[in-house]
Each structure stands twice: as C-alpha cells, then as structure tokens.
C-alpha cells in the first residue's frame, strides 16, 4: 500500500521529469535552430531530470516496507542523485550568473563521483545492506562514518550554493538598474528552503530528529523557480531578437524601412507577380535637392530633421501595402504595387513632392523650404522573363532620377522598363 505522505514525492517527481525533458528539447531547439548559447538550459534540464529520479527513488524508499532489496537500491539511488541535484544546481547558478568557479565545480563533480562509487558498493563503513529504522515514517540502511562524511559534504555543497547566490546578489545590488536582482533574491530564498529541508531529512536519517520527508519541498521549490526564471529568460531572448530585427528592418534616424528590408520586399513583389496579372509594379527613387547646402547653411541637426520630416510625409501618404525605405544618405526609395496605370503612381509621387515643397522643415526658429527630385520606373508581367529584374528596376529608377535632376529639380520623371530579348 502506498504511504499517503509519499504522494507529494510522486507528484513532484513526475513534474520534475517533465520539466527536465521539456528544457532538454528547448535547449536543443535554441542551440541548433537559433544558435543561442544557452548551456545553462542543458544544465537545468539535467538537474530537473536528476531531481525527478531522486524524488522517485525517495518515494520508492518510503514505500519499500520490509523488502530489503528494494530499500537498498532506492536508498543508494537517492543518495547519489541528491548529491548531483545539488551540484547541477550549483553548476546552473555559476553558468547563468556568469560566476567564475570552474575549477571548484570540477572538484565537486569528482568528489560526488567518489561518493557514488562508495554508495553502490555495500559496506558497513558507508551503507550496509541491512535495515535501520530511521524514523516512524520510513526505514533506511545501516550507515557508517563515511555516510556521516557524505552528509557533511552535501551540507557543504548546499551552503556553497547559498554563498554563491549571496555574492551574486551583492554584485547585482551594486548595479541599481540591474533587472536580475529579483531573480537572485528568489533563488536565494528557494535554495535556503532547499538546504533546510535537506538538512532535516539528513538529521532524520541519522536518528537525530523524527520528521516525515521534507526534501521534496525544497527541491521542487528550486526546480520551479529556475523553470520560471528560464521562462522569463526566453521572453528576454525574444525581446532582444525583436529589437535586433527592428534595427535591421528600420532606419535608425528616419524610422523608414531599411535598404535591406526594401530589397527583400522588392524581391517578394517580383516573385508574386503573375503573367495574367494586369497590375504593375513601380519603383521610385528620390533625394533632396542640394542637400549639402542644407547641411552647410542650417547645420546637420536640421539636415537630420529634414530627412525625418520627409519620412513622415511619405509614410503618411503611402498605403500600408507600399514600402517606403531610406536608401542611403538623403536618398529614399518607394515601392508601389497593385497599381494598374502610370497615373496612379504619379499621383502618389506628386502628392509627396508637393507636400515636401509646401512644408516648413527644420527645428526651432530655423525653418526652411526644401525640394526633392523623383525618378520612377514601371514594370509589369511582360518583364518577368528578364534576369535580375530587381537590379534592373533600381538602375533605371536611378537613371530616371538623373533625368529629373536635369529637368530643373523639384520634378518627377517616369519611364517604363524596356523589354529585352530573352
């Protein structure tokens, strides 16, 4: 019959094993697909798996009754896994908080390995294969002086975990804006609870006190805290990725789309064109007339203000399906799709040109007028057979812009992309 107070051990063991497998798969996904350096995800997954095995073996130990073979196996597994649960937790703290203690960690693993070998081999100096009534709740195995040394080692490991977290807390506390301070505090509390409950079970095993199993409380508390912290870390990774994507997608000054993003949109628009589709595609390159004189006369601050003002005007006039981007310097580019004739494209461009000319640009009392010249090129389904169509469109749009400049500036010029023999 299963002991009632062993049910929490069974439940927490199952949850820990599930968390371990989940974070193992998550580590594999982040590392292979996104090239994220998240070694501590792997360390935590091992810690959760070992913790799940520890709690399961403890549950079996509690329910072993008078079966000495089951008691012997479960007792030894619990001793081994309890050590490695703490060491892996220590390893996670060192990795996650970038705490320099690699040599000490190697010694921790080595010493735990030695105690594991001692635990496997029945011996009156460590664990003999004979009953020892540890408390009214469960029995254990008869132990010797080496087992007491093992208990001191486990206690030392738990204390060192707390010492590391406290040092990390002091380090993070010096940085008043550090957002990980709450994370350290949570882990510090969880690890303290873990150590207290573990010490309680160890004292029960030594017949100093007579308590029911409590280690599962601290172990599960730590596992859940770390799992929650890694969930927050995943959210932070996503936020960083989003910010990086935005930096690549948008121009930092004008908040227009970047050139690289525009090139992607242009390629996609060309690929989506169909030979039976009557809609045409338009590329418009334009720049500020005599932009150098604006910078010389009104300063670079007002020059930047002019570029931002032009960007705001263009984004206000263009449609959501259009793509407006800063091409470089004072040069902008506009992709218009879904239009059936040149007049529609010219209407959009003329509205932008007129608004730029009529708007007073600049900051503060230094207001000034500016103009832009526009070069537009049109392409349709009849051009789909041409090689490197995107580059041809940009080249001919640049030629149209050059023609517009020679018309006297503050003008627009539209040309159709010529047909070439296939």
Secondary structure, DSSP 8 states (H G I E B T S, - for coil): ---GGGHHHHHHHHHHHHHHHHHHHHHHHHHHTT----HHHHHHHHHHHHHHHHHHHHHHHHT-TT-HHHHHHHHHHHHHHHHHHHHHHHHHHHHHTT---HHHHHHHHHHHHHHHHHHHS--TTSEEEEEE--SSS--EEEE-HHHHHHHHHHHHHHHHHHHHHHHHHHHHHHSTT-TTHHHHHHHHHHHHHHHHHHHHHHHHHTTS------HHHHHHHHHHHHHHHHHHHHHHHHHHHHHHHHHHHB-TTT-SB-HHHHHHHHHHHHHH--TT---EEEEEEEEETTHHHHHHHH-HHHHHHHHHHHHHHHHHHS-TTSEEEEEETTEEEEEEEEE-SHHHHHHHHHHHHHHHHHS-BSSTT--B---EEEEEEEE-GGGTTSTTHHHHHHHHHHHHHHHHHHTTSS-EEEEE------
